[in-house]
Amino acid sequence: MSEFQPQNRKTWLKRIRRNAKLQYWKLMRSPGGGKIVASGFSIGFGLEMILPITLYTAYILMIPLIRNRNLLSASIIGNIFAKITFFPILFIPFGHSLGKFLIFPFLKHLAHHTIWHKIVSYFATIIGLSFCGVLLGLMCYPIVYFLYERNRQRRFARRKSIA
């Protein structure tokens, strides 16, 4: 069998499942513990809020914000979780109105039918969604930290009962 021929489907799925378990256990045994995992998850979840509007170019922001490898994997998990739950799409109208509330009092002189009004409206949506992302990221931190610590305590209790 050549090196570049596709393998059968069961081994491919098994390899993905094993790799996911390996990454999970790396996160659970990370040296920073719950703080690293919770902060990475909240950063990834918060960055996802501005991604639908910026055509996913905000991934460029994720790399400089995250220097630790464990933080990167946790942030990717938070980002994927936010994608699956469709929170960014649900918050677009709220982010737009929040951004207009924050920006448009300073720009009342723009006419509503000009291109500049549309550009400022676009940036208002980005600013409003960024604000929502920061708030949701801060709200996710204690929840993820609590779940991480609970899982760690269960793991240690299970280890003590076996030994």
Buried (B, 14 or more C-beta within 10 A) or exposed (E): EEEEEEEEEEEEEEEEEEEEEEBEEEBBEBEBBBEBBBBBBBBBBBBBBBBBBBEEEBEEBBEEBBEBEBBBBBBBBBBEBBBEEEBBEEBBEEBBEBBBEEBBEEEEEBEEEEEEBEEBBBEBBBBBBBBBBEEBBEEBBEEBBEBBBEEBEEEEEEEEEEE
